[in-house]
Structure formats: C-alpha cells, structure tokens
Amino acid sequence: MKKVILLALLFPSLSHAIAIDTMLKVADSHGAGVYTVTNNETNPAFVNVKLSEISIKDGKLVKTPYTKSNLLEWDATLTQNKFILDPLMAKKVGVRALCADGCNPDLDTVFAVQFTPKPYSKDGKMEGVSISYGYESIFVIPAKNKKISYSIEKKNENTLIKNTGNTTLEVFFNQCSSKFKADCSTKIIMLPSKIRKIVLPKNARKGSIDVFISSVDDTFYRKEVVANDKKAIFNKNIK
C-alpha cells in the first residue's frame, strides 16, 4: 500500500513527515505483525507508539488504551513504544499477541496502533515544532472460525451496511465507468457488529452499484449488485 503521511502539511518547512507502510495490518498465524515507520524529513523525530484494544458495544466503537494500570489484561504488546528516528531512515515496530493461540478463535481481536511524532530534544534544544498529530492503524488478529454475515441496503445516495458476523470486512463500492472516473468509488472497513450509514460519492448514486466484500485476511471474497430499496443479505460460516 502507499505510505500514509502522518502530519498535516500546514507548515511543511517545520513539521515532521512520518510515514507508515499501511493503515490496516493483518496478523500472521502467530498473531504477530510488523510496521515500517519512515522519517521523510531532514530532522530527527521522536516517535511515541501506543496500543489500544477496540471493541464494539451497543453499535459504538469502544477503545481501551493499554496502560500500566491494566497491564495484566493486555492481549498484545509492542516491540518498542518510543524511539528516535533519524532523517530519511526507517524503523520496524512489531505487534505481538500475548493471548494463547491467537486470542479469540470465534471473534476478530482488533487493536489501534497509534504513531505520534514529536520534536526531538538534543542537548536541551528542540528541533522542529510541537504538533500533536498522529495516525492510527488498525491491527487485526482474525477469528479462526469465521462467520461472514452482512446486509447492504441502498437508497439513492445513502447506503446502510451492517456487519453481523464475527470478522472484519473490507467493503468497496464502485460505479466507475468510461464516463465517470472520479468520485465514483469508496472503500470502508467494517468491524464485527458495526453498523454504518455512508453517503456515496456524487458519481456513484444512480441506479445499482457494484459492491465487493472481502475479509481482511483475503479468505473470503464476494460481489454484490445493490439496487435502490433492495437489500443484499449474506450469512455463511467460513472455514
């Protein structure tokens, strides 16, 4: 995937430009994954990394930061939580599951990994400016016993999608054609039990639309054609 620039370019000559390799990472079979963090600026940067566990309760996203106070409840850990990144250099940051056998086999275990750059203090002097801004990547340990279950309903420019299964889905809406090549598609991530109402791009609102649904670990893929006032429903266990 394309690298994601972490800092807004409000003051490009002053701010640090830190990049990570992906905004969505799926753990391997051992519940581990590695991010690549790059410093594209000419000044060194001090990078904080924080981990939070994500759950959905009553349809709302709940984020539980991992701190010293809940150390015994951690299901994952970082290989490092702070480091200095020299100019034009890259560093690997690993995420590793602590729960046995890949955490919950019947439900995705989902984390937010937050990378926040700050000015680097050297010999008492601050290099760069303090901009409290960072990005979060989603880290997913997939359920082993997958249940793919969703519904998609379109009404003109609005689409309601419900992920009623136990695994995270990528949903890509596409109505691009030779006539419309811009503002005609969008992609969203749907965590288990999540419900979202989205407004389609202006060139993807008329008639039916192609919807491509896949699990984040690429073990499931399906295409739906969703028309106005009609609901696409799917429900199946995947092994």
N, C-alpha and C positions, 0 to 999 in steps of 0.2 A: 504494500500500500504506500501511497505517497506520505511523506513525512508531514507531521502536523505542527505548524508553527505555534508556539505556546504564548508568546507575548504580542499584544496588540501593537501595531506599528504607529502609535501616536507620536513617539519620539524616536525614530529609527536610529539616530546617531547616539542615543543614550541608553536605550533599553537592551537587555539581553535577548537573543533569539535562541531559545532552546527548543529542540525538536525531539519527538519520539517516533518510533517506527510504525506505530499503529494505535488507533483509538479503541480497538476491540481485539483482545487476545484470548485464545482458547488454550487451556492447559493440555499438556500431553497426558499419556496414560498413567503417569505417576503423579499427576496433579501439580505439575511444575510448568513454568514458562519464563522467558527472558525478554526484557525490553532493552532496546538500544536507545540511549539518550545522547544527543549530539549538541554541541555548542557551536553555533554558526557565527558567533561574534568574535571580535578581536580581543575582548576582555575575558578574564576567567569568571566563572559563575559558581555560586554556592547553591546547591540544589537540595531541597528537602523532599523526601518521599514519604507519603502517608498511605496507610491501608485502612479501608473501611469495608464492612460486610453489608451487603444490600439484600433487603427482603421486601416483599410486597404484602402489606397488611390492609385489609378493607379497601383494596384497589389503589392504595397510595404507597409510594416508594418510601421505605424507611432505611436510613443509612446509620450504621453503628460504627463509629470510629474505633480503631484498635488503639488502646492506651495502656499505660501501666496498671490502671485500676481494674481492667478486665482481662489481664494477661492470661489467666487460666482458661478463658473462654475462646481464645484465638483459634481459628481453623486454618490460618495461613500465616506466613511470615515473609519478610523481605530479606534479601541478602545484604542490603545496606539501606539505611534510611536517611543518610545525608552524605554528601561528598562534594568535593571541589572539582569542577570540570574545566580543564584548560581550554584556551581558544582553539577552535577548529578540531577539537578532539571528541571522541565518543567513549561512552562507558556502558557496560552491561549491568542491568539491575534485574535480579531474579525474584520470582514469586514462587513459594513452595507451600503445598498443602501440609498441614500438621495432622489433619484428621486421617484416620486409618482408611486405607483402600479407597482413596479419592472422595472422602466426605460422603454425602447422602447419595446413595445409588438411585433413589427414586425422585430426586429433585436437583436441578442445577444449583450449585453453590456459586454465588456471584459476589464479586468484590469490585470496589472502586479503588484504583491506584492513582493517587494524586501527585503530580510532579510540580513543585513550585520553586522557581529560581529567585534568588536574592543576590544583592550586591556582595562581592567578595571583599572581606576586610583583610588587608595585608599591611603589616607594620603600622596598624592603627589608622590607616587611610582607607576610605571606602571608594571602591571603583564602580562606576555606574550609578544608577539611581534606584531607589527602592520602589518597586512596582509590585503590589500584592496581587498577582495574577498568575494563574496556572491552569492546567488542563487535567482532566481526569480520563483515564482509560478504563474500560470495563474488562475485567478478567473473569473468565467463566470456567468452572470445572463442571463439565457436562454430566447430567444424570446418565447412569448406565442403562437403566430400564426406562426408555423414552416413551412418553405418551404425547403424540402430536395431536393437538386439538385446538381448533380456532374457528372463528366466524368473521366474515368480512361483509360489510353492508355499505353500499354506495347510494348517496342521494345528491345528485348534481356535483357540487364542488366538495362536499363533505363525505368522509369515509369513516365509519366506525369499525374498529378492529379489536377483537378480544382474543387473547391468548389464554385458553382454558386448559392448556397442557402443562407439562412439568419441565419443559426445556425452553431455552431462549431461541427466538426466531429472528431471522433477518427477512424483512418484507420489502420488496421492491415493486413500486407502482410505475408502470411505463406506458405512455401513449404517444411516444415519439414516432415520427414518420418523415417522409421526404419533405413534407410541408412544414412540420414543426420539429425543430431540432434542439430547441432551448425551452426551458420552463415547461417540460413535458414529462418529467420523471422525478421520483423522490424515493429515498430508502430510509427505513426506520428499523430500530431494534426493539423487539418486544420481549420483555422478561416474562417468566411464568406468572400467570394470574393477573397480568397487566391489561388494562383497557385504555385505548387511546382513540380520541377523535381527531382526525387530521384534516386540514384543508389542502386539497390537491393543488399543484401548480396550475397557473392560468391556462396552459395549453394541454391539460390532462383532465378536463372536466366534462367533456361532451361524450354522451353515449357510454359504451362499455370500455373497460380498461383492463389491460393485462396486469396480473399480479403474480409475482414469483416469490414463493415462500421456501425458505431453506433453514435447516438447523445450523447453528453457528459452527458445528464441527463437520458439516457437509455430509452427514449420514442420511439426510432427508432433503428431497427437493420436489416441488410440485408447482405447476402453473394453474392459476385460476383466471377465468374471464368474468369480471364482475360488472353487471349491468345495473342501471338505476333501479332502486326499490326492490332489488333482488339480493338475497343473502347467500354467500358461499360458505358452506359448513364442511369441516373435515374433522374426523376423530378416529385415530388408529394408534395402536401400540407398535412401536418400532424396536426391533432387536438387532 
